[in-house]
């Protein structure tokens, strides 16, 4: 009878250990899922920024192709717009680049 109680005690201890491990794994799973959700959101935000930058560059390229080279004011205005937009883009990249 004493041997059976000892075995039951060991089984109970093992069951408790398994429950603790399962609880820990469940917590880790929730943490990983939260991290994955945050990472997914960051990737989507970056994709949106990249898509915006691509559209900006494509628009500027189209404007350059269509510019009237006989109109210095149009060329100057386009150059000013390009300077402003590249400054905005550089600021956005700098603001969203983690420090090394």
C-alpha positions as CSV (number, residue, x, y, z in Angstrom):
1,X,0.0,0.0,0.0
2,X,2.9,2.3,0.8
3,X,4.4,1.8,-2.6
4,X,1.1,2.7,-4.3
5,X,0.9,6.0,-2.4
6,X,4.4,6.8,-3.3
7,X,3.6,6.2,-7.0
8,X,0.5,8.2,-6.8
9,X,2.4,11.1,-5.2
10,X,5.0,11.0,-8.0
11,X,2.2,10.9,-10.6
12,X,0.5,13.9,-9.0
13,X,3.8,15.7,-8.9
14,X,4.4,14.9,-12.6
15,X,0.8,16.0,-13.4
16,X,1.4,19.3,-11.6
17,X,4.7,19.8,-13.5
18,X,2.9,19.1,-16.8
19,X,0.2,21.7,-15.9
20,X,2.8,24.3,-15.1
21,X,4.7,23.7,-18.3
22,X,1.4,23.8,-20.3
23,X,0.5,27.1,-18.7
24,X,3.9,28.5,-19.5
25,X,3.6,27.4,-23.1
26,X,0.2,28.9,-23.4
27,X,1.5,32.2,-22.1
28,X,4.4,32.1,-24.6
29,X,2.0,31.3,-27.4
30,X,-0.1,34.4,-26.5
31,X,3.1,36.5,-26.3
32,X,4.3,35.3,-29.7
33,X,0.9,35.9,-31.2
34,X,0.9,39.5,-29.9
35,X,4.4,40.0,-31.2
36,X,3.4,38.6,-34.6
37,X,0.3,40.9,-34.7
38,X,2.6,43.9,-34.0
39,X,5.1,42.7,-36.6
40,X,2.3,42.2,-39.2
41,X,1.1,45.8,-38.5
42,X,4.6,47.2,-38.9
43,X,5.1,45.4,-42.2
44,X,1.7,46.7,-43.5
45,X,2.6,50.2,-42.4
46,X,6.0,49.9,-44.2
47,X,4.4,48.5,-47.3
48,X,2.0,51.5,-47.3
49,X,5.0,53.9,-47.0
50,X,6.9,52.1,-49.8
51,X,3.8,52.1,-52.0
52,X,3.4,55.9,-51.4
53,X,7.1,56.5,-52.2
54,X,6.8,54.5,-55.4
55,X,3.7,56.5,-56.5
56,X,5.5,59.8,-55.7
57,X,8.5,58.8,-57.7
58,X,6.4,57.6,-60.6
59,X,4.4,60.9,-60.5
60,X,7.6,62.9,-60.6
61,X,9.0,60.8,-63.4
62,X,5.8,61.4,-65.4
63,X,6.0,65.1,-64.8
64,X,9.6,65.2,-65.9
65,X,8.6,63.4,-69.1
66,X,5.8,65.9,-69.7
67,X,7.7,69.1,-68.8
68,X,7.8,71.9,-71.4
69,X,11.6,72.4,-71.7
70,X,10.9,75.8,-73.2
71,X,9.3,77.0,-69.9
72,X,12.0,77.7,-67.3
73,X,9.4,78.5,-64.7
74,X,7.8,75.1,-65.1
75,X,11.2,73.4,-64.8
76,X,12.0,75.5,-61.7
77,X,8.6,74.6,-60.1
78,X,9.1,70.9,-60.8
79,X,12.7,71.1,-59.3
80,X,11.3,72.8,-56.2
81,X,8.6,70.1,-55.8
82,X,11.2,67.4,-56.2
83,X,13.4,69.0,-53.6
84,X,10.4,69.3,-51.2
85,X,9.2,65.8,-51.7
86,X,12.7,64.2,-51.4
87,X,13.1,66.2,-48.1
88,X,9.8,64.8,-46.8
89,X,10.8,61.3,-47.9
90,X,14.2,61.6,-46.2
91,X,12.6,62.8,-43.0
92,X,10.1,60.0,-43.0
93,X,12.8,57.4,-43.5
94,X,15.0,59.0,-40.8
95,X,12.1,59.1,-38.4
96,X,11.3,55.4,-38.9
97,X,14.8,54.0,-39.0
98,X,15.9,52.6,-35.6
99,X,19.2,53.8,-34.2
100,X,22.1,51.5,-34.8
